[in-house]
Amino acid sequence: MSKPSVIVVSAEDLPLVCRGEGAENWNGHPRVFLVLNADHRTASCPYCGAVYRAEGEISAHH
C-alpha cells in the first residue's frame, strides 16, 4: 500500500473539507470537515487517508 500524498492548504482553503482525493463530486466519499492538528498543522481524512498540511498564516479561529 502506498503512502498518501500530502495536500498543501492555506487559509483560503478553510474550513478544510475532504470529499476524496482526486474524486469528482458524484463519486467521492461523504463530505468530511477536518481539524488541523495545532502542533503539526496537519490533518488526515478518516475515509480515504488523504493528508493535508497547512502552510502560511492561519488564524486561531480555524
Order of alpha helices (4+ residues) and beta strands (2+ residues): beta-beta-beta-beta-beta
